[in-house]
Amino acid sequence: MSARAISDALAQQAVDLLAEYGSAQRAAAATGISASTLYKRAVIIGRDRLGLKPSKHFAKAPSLDEEHIDDLHQAIRSAKGIQRYVITAAQNATPVNRAFLDSLLGYCKHNAAQLLVIPYRYHNPTSLWSKKAKDQDWWDTALTPYLYDRRVRLNKHLVLLGDIKTQPTATSPLQGFESITGPRSAIIGHPKLELATVPTPQEKLPKILTTTGAVTKRNYTPSNAGKKGEFHHTYGACVVEIAGSTFHIRQLNAMKDGSFMDLCHEYRGAKRSNTGGVAALVMGDTHAKFVDPTVVRATWDKRGMVDTLRPNYLVWHDLHDGYSHNHWLKDHLITNIVKHRTGGNDIQRELHESFAFLTRVSNLYPQVNNVIVDSNHPRWFGAKKPGIPQSVVARLV
């Protein structure tokens, strides 16, 4: 077996097992992995990998500290005022990404947040680290104070589904969970970062489903599903801010060194540094003719997104709606009659309104560069569509 065929995780596992049991024979009897395999991985592979040493926190621990989880659960349920949580996930019998964990703990210290780690299990029977489930039902001891496997309502609109253990190799971990929490948003522990929205009535808060990413290292079998899971495995977390009945969710996506960005700050271990702004803010579809005034205030007013993030670039999608004349409404007789009688079919006026909106908000932040993306709503404008006078296109495009 060549060094190249062995992953760092398997090499480190062998080193840790030998350190724990004292010999390859005793480790083999306890784990079912042959002594020769363990020896080759730990000695030969370990030497080739610059002398791996036993992981400081890679040791057996009780499956879950139920008493501690009870206390944590009660604290969450009785929390008052503004609360902040950083939520990630961890696989059983797998070492932690220590650099990322240190950055998460640094984030929690700087932002008065509570770290929660949802434990999940890899049940694949061929997994070298999961052959004996009863002996592998433990988590890295560095995570013991933060493990949480309960379902809890963080506020009236958001539920943490810590009791749901999805397979880490699931391709679409959020699929099938659209209705499990009713109208409430939900957080599910999974190593793949995914976010989805569920349609809700206009007067209701948006329903958001999100996964967390993981804080433990990659640990997958060399199978089809395992390789896909390894590819999508993300060192990440979900930040939740609670203020009464309102909540805000952001995803954290770590770099290779365990550091990550949140808003205008970089977190690297215990250190936090201010970046002074972000490279770009990609906004949702604008549709200037119908834009919600609340969205305008939240984006451009003082202490809004642009004022807070100070982006170098604003990226616009569907700035222009094209309601005045487009191919989607050309067969809507009643709508077109109303537009004709109210002046709503004036293409030039709507175009001027769109750019007047752009000019007005841009003047608030003249240092920001605007990038208008080729989007489907304004795209019809320069195309030869039935019902669009080409003389108008030539004059305005």
C-alpha positions, 0 to 999 in steps of 0.5 A, spaced: 500 500 500 503 506 497 503 512 501 499 516 496 493 511 497 492 513 504 489 519 506 491 524 512 485 522 516 487 515 515 494 516 517 492 520 523 487 515 525 492 509 525 497 513 529 492 515 534 490 508 535 497 505 536 498 511 542 491 509 545 492 501 545 500 501 546 501 496 540 498 494 533 495 487 536 491 490 541 489 496 537 487 491 531 483 487 536 479 493 539 477 496 532 477 490 527 483 493 523 489 488 521 495 490 525 499 490 519 495 495 516 495 499 522 502 499 522 503 501 515 499 507 516 502 509 522 509 508 521 511 508 514 505 513 512 506 517 518 514 517 517 512 520 510 507 525 512 513 528 516 512 524 523 505 525 525 503 525 532 497 523 536 492 528 536 491 532 543 484 531 543 483 525 539 480 520 545 474 516 547 469 520 551 462 518 553 457 518 547 454 524 549 454 528 556 446 528 557 446 532 563 450 538 560 446 538 554 440 538 559 443 544 562 444 547 555 437 546 553 434 549 559 439 555 558 437 556 551 429 555 552 429 561 558 434 566 554 431 573 554 433 579 550 438 579 544 441 572 543 447 570 538 448 563 536 454 559 532 451 553 530 456 547 526 456 540 526 461 534 528 461 527 525 462 521 530 469 518 531 472 524 527 478 529 529 476 536 530 479 541 525 482 545 531 484 551 527 477 552 525 474 551 532 479 556 535 476 561 530 469 559 532 471 560 539 474 567 538 468 569 534 463 567 540 468 571 545 468 577 541 460 577 539 458 574 546 455 568 542 454 561 544 457 555 540 452 549 539 455 543 535 450 538 532 453 531 533 451 526 527 453 519 525 456 516 519 452 509 518 456 507 512 457 499 514 464 499 510 467 506 514 473 504 517 472 509 523 465 506 524 465 498 523 463 498 530 458 503 532 457 501 539 465 503 540 465 509 535 459 513 538 463 518 541 466 525 539 472 529 539 473 531 547 474 538 544 467 539 542 464 536 549 462 543 552 458 545 546 454 538 543 447 539 542 442 534 540 435 537 541 430 540 537 429 547 540 425 553 538 430 559 538 424 564 537 417 564 534 419 563 527 426 559 528 427 552 530 434 548 531 433 541 529 439 538 533 435 532 533 435 530 526 441 526 524 442 526 516 447 522 512 453 526 511 453 523 504 446 526 502 446 530 496 441 534 498 440 535 505 434 539 506 430 535 501 424 533 504 424 538 510 420 543 507 414 542 511 417 539 518 417 545 522 410 548 519 411 556 517 418 556 521 425 557 518 429 551 520 437 549 521 439 542 520 446 540 522 450 537 516 457 538 513 454 540 506 453 548 506 446 549 503 440 554 503 433 554 501 427 558 501 420 556 502 414 560 499 410 564 504 404 569 504 407 576 502 405 578 509 409 572 513 416 572 514 420 568 509 421 561 511 429 559 510 432 552 511 439 552 512 445 547 513 451 548 518 457 546 515 462 542 519 467 543 524 470 535 524 475 533 519 473 529 512 472 522 514 469 518 508 469 511 505 472 511 498 465 509 495 461 513 490 457 517 495 463 518 500 467 521 494 461 526 493 461 527 500 468 529 501 468 534 495 462 537 498 464 537 506 465 544 508 468 547 514 462 552 516 457 554 521 451 558 521 450 565 525 444 566 528 442 573 531 435 573 535 432 579 537 425 578 540 420 575 534 426 577 529 432 573 527 437 574 522 441 568 519 448 568 516 453 562 513 460 562 515 465 559 510 472 557 513 478 558 509 484 552 509 487 555 515 481 555 519 479 563 518 473 566 516 469 572 514 463 575 517 461 582 515 467 587 515 471 582 520 476 577 519 476 571 525 483 567 525 483 564 532 482 568 537 484 574 533 479 579 530 481 584 525 477 589 521 477 589 513 474 596 512 469 593 507 467 588 503 469 587 495 462 587 493 455 586 495 450 582 490 443 584 491 437 581 490 433 583 484 431 590 484 425 591 479 426 599 480 418 600 478 416 596 484 421 596 489 419 595 496 421 602 500 423 597 506 428 594 502 431 601 500 431 603 507 435 597 509 440 597 503 441 604 503 439 608 509 444 610 515 446 603 518 443 599 512 447 594 508 451 599 504 453 603 509 455 597 514 459 593 509 462 599 505 463 595 498 467 596 492 462 594 488 454 594 488 452 588 483 445 589 480 440 584 477 433 586 474 434 593 475 429 595 470 423 591 470 420 592 463 413 592 466 411 598 460 412 593 455 414 586 455 413 579 451 410 576 458 404 581 458 403 582 451 397 577 451 394 580 457 388 584 454 385 587 460 392 589 463 394 592 457 388 596 456 389 599 464 396 600 462 394 604 456 389 609 459 394 610 465 400 611 461 403 605 464 405 603 457 410 609 456 417 605 455 421 611 455 418 614 462 420 607 465 427 607 463 428 614 465 425 612 472 430 606 473 436 610 471 433 615 476 433 610 482 440 608 480 442 615 480 439 617 487 442 611 491 448 612 487 449 619 489 449 617 497 455 612 496 459 615 490 465 611 492 461 605 490 462 602 483 455 599 480 455 593 475 449 592 472 448 584 470 445 582 464 438 579 467 432 577 464 427 583 465 431 588 461 434 583 456 428 583 452 429 590 451 434 589 446 431 583 442 426 583 437 420 581 440 413 581 437 410 588 439 416 592 441 417 598 436 424 597 433 424 605 433 423 605 440 429 600 441 434 604 437 432 610 440 433 608 447 438 602 448 
